[in-house]
């Protein structure tokens, strides 16, 4: 079972913020730019707590291999 983490409160407790940041963390967003800033604050919290996202696998070479197989199959059927 996972516990629910209040990252906004943890971030407020950990550092000093300007009035805008405090307002966003306490009251939420009202515009698209507020959402972007809140995303930045979330990433700051993750960095402070040492949380790292796993990188997405690189599938580009797999597509190149598949594409070559398709081209080779077309050549065989021609």
Buried (B, 14 or more C-beta within 10 A) or exposed (E): EEEEEEBBEEBBEEEEBEEEBEBBBEEEBEEEEBEEBBEEBBEBBBEEEEEEEEEEEEEEEEEEEEEEEEEEEEEEEE
